Amino acid sequence: KEQDLYKSYTLSEVIYELKKLRVITLNSGKSYLTEISQKQRMLFEKFGVPIPVAP
């Protein structure tokens, strides 16, 4: 509510957008984070959450 996201997105739309993020781990043990979309970046910024990076 504080960020006025309810005017543009429903709660289910926010959850759907953020659940698209994936960490892919190869057999070698190396991990990769899938690409973060512009919409996901905006949501992280609005919630004050740091943008995730691959471990």
N, C-alpha and C positions, 0 to 999 in steps of 0.2 A: 504494500500500500504506500509506503513512504516514497518509493521510487516511481509511483504512478504506472507500474507495469500492468496493473489490472485493466487499464484503458486499452492496451494493445494486445495483451496475451492472457489466456486463461492459465490456471495452475497446471492443467494437463499439458498445454502447449509448452510451457517452460520445462516441465519434467521430460517430455518427449524430446525436446531439443538437446537437453543436457545428457540424456542417456545414450545419445549417439556416440559419445566419446568412448574410445577403446584403447587399451594398452595391448600391444601385440608382442609376445615374447617368442623369440626364435629358439630353435634347438640349441644354438650356441649360448643361450642365456642372455643375449642382448635384447633390450626392450625398446619399443617404439610407441609413441603416442600418435593416434590418428590425427589428421589435420583438424585444427580448431577453426570453426567457421566464424564469420564476422558477427553473426547473431549470438553465438555462444560467447564470444569475447565480450560483447555488450552486456550479456546477462551476468557474467562474472564481475564485470566492472560495477554494474548496478548493485549487486549484492555485496560488493567489497571483498570478494574472494580473489586471492591471487590466481593468475592463469596457470594451470598445471603444466608441468614439464615431465618428460619421460624420466623414469627412475634410473 
